[in-house]
Amino acid sequence: MKIAFLTAGGIAPCLSASIGALIESYNDLAPEAELLGYLHGYRGLLLGNKIEIPASVREKTDILYEFGGSPIGNSRIKLTNAENCIKRGYIKKGEDPLKVAAKQLMKDGINILHTIGGDDTNTMAAQLSFYLKENNYNLTVVGLPKTVDNDVYPITQTLGAWTAAEQGAIFFENIANENTTSSRQLIIHEVMGRHCGWLTAYTAKEYHDRLKKRNFLPELLIDQQRWDVDAVYIPEMDIDFDAECNRLKKLMDEKDSVNIFLSEGAGTDIIIKEMDAAGETVERDAFGHVALDTLNPGQWFAKQFTDQLEADKTLVQKSGYFSRSAAPNKQDLELIKASGKLGPKLALDGQCGVVGMDEEKNGELGLIDFKRIKGGKPFNVDQRWFNELLAEMGQPK
């Protein structure tokens, strides 16, 4: 039996640990099986680049729990975007990337494929499975849901998201100290989240909760209010810009600083409209997603707020790469190990799907049909913890 692993999309604090958990499970359930990993996601599959996982690795899976990133590499490849695959040299003109990938799996004799990624990664894997079965080749595909945005239907909690929020909070604990370098300091913490504000909201919650446990010296400039979160802006909530300017201006006058947690997806529609009106090109990736780095939402918001708040200094800092590159925390690692234990059992039983906490079954961990997996799940702004956070900040919903 041959079992392959593939990680794809952006990295998250779960990839290395997920590979470790899967290998550990197969050590118990199928110790004689051959294990291999396709290098750099679907790119490796298209090019036939792979690595065998030797006994020396199988005996030291605990090391994989200690690292972020992916031990077999990632890439952003869409198997249904032939033009992009040809442009990047992964297939030849006239070839179908889905067929090329399927033939490679057949050539390598793969029986089980584990994909670790977001909705795009796992839906691509499902299409591979369907195509192969139509061509009389039985491939079992079991995916694990990875994304720091926590925006995959119908999954309650994606792997790595808790850690990313915690790391974002740790990141801002240092950045917040910058408020002492200037009077009337505006700091914007730009957090990942294209369509979903969960990561921004939960990062703000983590930071706010951690702040409550610290000691302060209000007799000097080290005052909790000065270090705390003043606003959280996410795609799911409209921003009354004038009202927010008035509210934040009062805070700036009172405590000489303002801290904003901004989802990179907040306000993108406005920015894109401005670029279109100016005749500027909006760059997009292979999946058709807007290249957010080219929009610079943080800088756009900084421009809007700096004059209105009469800020002497404005600082925009992004925690994305710092947060997503971390090793998983205890909470995530428990979920990763549970998912990595269940996935191989289901795969060896011939069942296909994504192992996740099903929100339609009270968050129970189980196998979710590929057809139910899709991205773009919005953050539920009615959650109690989020409303309590807004209330403590004095931000209207």
C-alpha positions in Angstrom: 0.0 0.0 0.0 1.2 3.5 -0.8 0.1 6.6 1.1 0.9 10.1 0.0 0.7 13.5 1.7 0.3 16.9 0.2 0.1 20.3 1.8 -1.1 23.3 -0.3 -2.1 27.0 -0.1 -0.6 29.4 2.4 1.1 27.9 5.4 -0.6 27.7 8.8 0.5 26.5 12.3 -0.6 22.9 11.7 1.0 21.5 8.5 4.1 20.0 10.0 2.2 18.7 13.0 -0.5 17.3 10.8 2.0 15.3 8.8 3.5 14.1 12.1 0.1 13.0 13.4 -0.8 11.2 10.2 2.6 9.3 10.1 2.2 8.4 13.8 -1.2 6.9 13.1 0.0 4.9 10.1 2.9 3.6 12.2 0.2 1.9 14.3 -2.5 1.1 11.7 -0.4 0.2 8.6 3.3 -0.1 9.6 4.2 -1.8 6.3 2.7 0.9 4.1 5.0 3.1 2.0 4.7 6.8 2.8 5.7 9.6 0.6 5.1 13.4 0.3 4.6 15.4 -2.9 7.0 18.4 -2.7 5.4 21.9 -2.7 1.8 20.8 -3.0 0.1 20.3 -6.4 3.2 21.6 -8.1 5.1 18.5 -7.0 2.2 16.3 -8.1 2.2 17.8 -11.5 5.9 17.6 -11.9 6.3 14.2 -10.2 8.5 15.6 -7.5 8.2 13.6 -4.3 10.1 12.4 -1.4 9.9 9.0 0.4 9.4 9.2 4.2 12.0 6.9 5.7 12.0 4.9 8.9 14.2 7.5 10.5 11.4 10.1 10.2 8.7 7.6 11.2 10.5 7.1 14.4 10.8 10.8 15.3 7.3 12.2 14.5 7.4 14.2 17.8 9.9 16.6 16.1 7.3 17.5 13.5 5.0 18.8 16.3 7.7 21.4 17.3 7.8 23.2 13.9 5.7 25.5 11.9 5.7 25.6 8.1 5.5 22.4 6.0 8.1 19.7 6.0 7.2 18.9 2.4 6.6 22.4 1.1 3.6 24.4 -0.2 2.4 26.2 -3.3 -0.7 27.8 -4.7 -1.8 25.8 -7.7 -5.3 25.4 -9.1 -5.7 22.3 -11.1 -8.6 23.7 -13.1 -6.6 26.7 -14.2 -4.7 25.2 -17.1 -3.5 28.6 -18.4 -1.7 29.4 -15.1 -0.2 25.9 -14.9 1.2 26.3 -18.5 2.5 29.8 -17.8 4.4 28.5 -14.7 5.8 25.5 -16.6 4.0 22.8 -14.7 2.3 21.3 -17.7 2.6 21.5 -21.5 0.3 23.4 -23.8 -2.8 21.4 -24.5 -2.6 19.3 -21.3 -5.2 19.2 -18.6 -3.6 19.7 -15.2 -6.3 17.5 -13.6 -5.4 14.6 -15.9 -1.7 15.1 -15.5 -2.0 15.0 -11.7 -4.3 12.0 -11.9 -1.9 10.1 -14.1 1.0 10.9 -11.8 -1.0 9.3 -8.9 -1.6 6.3 -11.0 2.0 6.0 -12.1 3.1 6.3 -8.4 0.6 3.6 -7.4 -1.0 5.8 -4.7 -3.9 4.2 -2.8 -4.5 6.9 -0.2 -3.9 10.6 -0.6 -4.1 13.0 2.4 -4.4 16.7 1.5 -3.9 19.3 4.1 -5.2 22.7 3.0 -8.2 25.0 2.7 -11.3 24.6 0.6 -9.4 25.0 -2.7 -6.9 22.3 -1.8 -9.5 19.8 -0.7 -12.0 20.4 -3.4 -9.2 19.9 -6.0 -8.4 16.6 -4.2 -12.0 15.6 -4.5 -12.0 16.3 -8.2 -8.9 14.1 -8.6 -10.7 11.3 -6.7 -13.8 11.6 -8.9 -11.8 11.6 -12.1 -9.8 8.6 -11.1 -12.8 6.6 -10.2 -14.4 7.4 -13.5 -11.2 5.9 -15.0 -11.4 2.7 -12.9 -8.7 3.7 -10.5 -9.7 3.7 -6.8 -8.1 6.5 -4.9 -9.1 7.3 -1.3 -8.7 10.9 -0.4 -9.0 12.3 3.1 -8.3 15.9 3.7 -7.6 18.0 6.8 -8.9 21.6 7.0 -6.1 24.2 7.2 -6.6 27.9 7.2 -5.8 30.7 9.7 -9.0 32.5 8.5 -11.3 29.8 10.0 -13.6 30.4 7.0 -14.5 26.9 5.6 -18.0 25.6 5.5 -19.3 23.7 7.5 -16.2 23.4 9.8 -16.4 25.0 13.3 -12.7 25.3 13.8 -9.9 24.9 11.1 -6.5 23.6 12.1 -4.0 26.3 13.0 -6.4 29.2 13.5 -6.3 29.3 17.3 -2.5 29.4 17.2 -2.5 32.2 14.6 -4.7 34.3 16.8 -2.5 33.7 19.8 0.7 34.6 17.9 -0.9 37.7 16.5 -1.6 38.8 20.1 2.0 38.1 21.0 3.2 40.1 18.0 1.1 43.1 19.0 2.4 42.9 22.6 5.7 44.1 21.3 4.3 46.5 18.7 2.1 48.2 21.2 5.2 49.5 23.0 5.8 51.7 20.0 3.2 54.1 21.5 5.9 55.4 23.7 8.0 56.7 20.8 5.6 59.6 20.0 2.7 61.6 21.3 -0.6 61.0 19.6 0.4 57.6 18.2 -1.9 55.7 15.8 -1.0 52.0 15.5 -2.9 49.8 12.9 -2.4 46.1 13.3 -3.3 44.5 10.0 -4.4 40.9 10.4 -5.0 38.2 7.7 -8.6 37.6 6.6 -9.7 38.1 3.0 -13.5 37.7 3.5 -13.7 36.5 7.1 -13.0 38.6 10.2 -12.7 35.7 12.7 -8.9 35.9 12.9 -8.8 39.6 13.5 -11.6 39.4 16.1 -10.1 36.5 17.9 -6.6 38.0 17.8 -8.0 41.2 19.4 -9.7 39.0 22.0 -6.5 37.1 22.8 -4.5 40.3 23.1 -7.2 42.0 25.3 -7.4 38.9 27.6 -3.6 38.6 27.9 -3.4 42.3 28.6 -5.7 41.9 31.6 -3.2 39.6 33.2 -0.3 42.0 33.0 0.9 44.5 35.6 0.9 48.3 34.8 2.3 51.5 36.1 -0.3 54.2 35.4 1.8 56.7 37.3 4.0 56.7 34.3 3.1 56.1 30.6 2.6 52.3 31.2 -1.2 52.4 31.4 -3.5 49.5 30.4 -5.9 51.8 28.5 -3.0 53.1 26.4 -2.0 49.6 25.4 -5.5 48.2 24.9 -7.5 47.7 21.7 -9.7 50.6 20.6 -11.3 49.3 17.4 -11.8 46.1 15.5 -12.7 46.4 11.8 -13.7 43.3 9.9 -15.4 42.6 6.5 -18.7 41.5 8.2 -19.3 44.9 9.8 -20.0 48.2 8.1 -17.8 51.1 9.3 -19.4 54.4 10.0 -16.3 56.3 9.2 -17.4 59.7 10.6 -18.7 58.2 13.8 -15.6 56.2 14.3 -13.4 59.3 13.7 -15.3 61.2 16.4 -15.0 58.3 18.8 -11.4 57.6 18.2 -10.5 61.3 18.2 -11.8 61.5 21.8 -9.7 58.5 22.8 -6.6 60.0 21.2 -7.2 63.2 23.1 -7.7 61.2 26.4 -4.8 58.7 26.2 -2.5 60.0 23.5 -2.7 56.8 21.4 -5.1 54.7 19.4 -4.8 50.9 18.6 -6.8 49.5 15.7 -7.0 45.8 14.7 -7.9 45.7 11.0 -8.8 42.7 8.9 -7.0 42.9 5.5 -10.3 42.2 3.9 -12.1 45.2 5.5 -12.8 48.0 3.1 -11.4 46.3 0.1 -14.5 47.0 -2.0 -14.0 50.7 -1.5 -10.3 50.5 -2.4 -11.0 48.4 -5.5 -13.6 50.9 -6.6 -11.1 53.7 -6.2 -8.5 51.8 -8.2 -11.0 51.1 -11.0 -12.0 54.7 -11.1 -8.4 55.7 -11.4 -7.8 53.2 -14.2 -5.4 51.1 -12.1 -5.1 47.3 -12.5 -6.2 45.1 -9.7 -3.9 42.1 -9.5 -5.4 38.6 -8.9 -3.9 35.2 -8.2 -4.5 31.9 -9.9 -7.7 31.4 -8.0 -9.0 34.8 -9.0 -8.5 36.3 -5.5 -7.4 39.9 -5.3 -3.7 40.2 -4.4 -4.3 42.0 -1.1 -0.6 43.0 -0.7 -1.1 45.2 -3.8 -4.1 47.0 -2.2 -2.4 47.7 1.1 -5.6 48.1 3.2 -3.6 49.1 6.3 -2.0 52.0 4.5 -5.4 53.1 3.0 -6.9 53.2 6.5 -3.9 54.9 7.9 -4.3 57.6 5.3 -8.0 58.1 6.2 -7.5 58.2 10.0 -4.2 60.0 10.4 -5.5 63.5 9.6 -8.9 63.0 11.3 -7.3 61.9 14.6 -4.5 64.5 14.3 -2.0 61.7 14.8 1.6 62.8 15.2 2.8 59.4 14.1 1.1 56.5 12.3 2.4 52.9 12.3 1.0 50.0 10.2 2.2 46.6 11.1 1.2 43.2 9.6 1.3 40.1 11.8 0.4 37.6 9.0 3.7 35.9 8.3 4.7 35.9 11.9 1.4 34.3 13.0 0.9 31.7 10.3 4.5 30.4 10.5 4.3 29.3 14.2 4.3 25.8 15.6 0.8 24.9 16.9 -0.1 25.7 20.5 -1.5 23.1 22.9 -5.2 23.7 21.9 -4.4 23.3 18.2 -2.1 20.4 18.7 -4.9 18.4 20.5 -7.2 19.0 17.6 -4.5 18.1 15.1 -3.7 14.9 16.8 -7.3 13.9 17.1 -7.8 14.7 13.3 -4.6 12.9 12.4 -5.8 9.8 14.3 -9.2 9.7 12.8 -8.2 10.4 9.2 -6.1 7.3 8.6 -8.8 5.0 10.1 -11.4 6.4 7.7 -9.0 6.3 4.8 -8.1 2.6 5.4 -11.8 1.9 5.5 -12.1 3.4 2.0 -14.0 6.6 3.0 -13.4 9.9 1.3 -14.0 13.4 2.7 -12.5 16.0 5.0 -12.0 15.4 8.7 -13.3 18.3 10.7 -15.5 19.7 13.4 -18.9 19.7 11.8 -20.9 22.7 12.8 -24.1 21.0 11.8 -23.4 18.2 14.3 -22.6 20.5 17.3 -18.9 20.6 16.4 -18.4 16.9 16.5 -15.2 15.7 14.8 -16.0 13.4 11.9 -15.9 12.9 8.1 -17.5 15.7 6.1 -18.4 15.0 2.4 -16.3 16.9 -0.1 -19.5 18.3 -1.6 -20.2 20.2 1.6 -16.8 21.9 1.7 -16.6 25.4 0.5 -14.8 28.6 1.4 -16.0 32.1 2.2 -17.7 31.3 5.5 -18.2 34.7 7.3 -17.5 35.3 10.9 -20.5 35.2 13.1 -20.5 38.7 14.7 -23.3 37.7 17.1 -21.0 35.5 19.2 -21.1 36.5 22.8 -17.3 36.8 23.3 -17.1 39.3 20.3 -19.9 41.4 21.6 -18.4 41.5 25.0 -15.1 42.7 23.4 -16.8 45.4 21.5 -18.7 46.6 24.6 -15.4 46.8 26.6 -13.9 48.8 23.8 -16.9 51.1 23.6 -17.2 50.3 19.8 -20.8 50.2 18.5 -21.7 47.2 16.5 
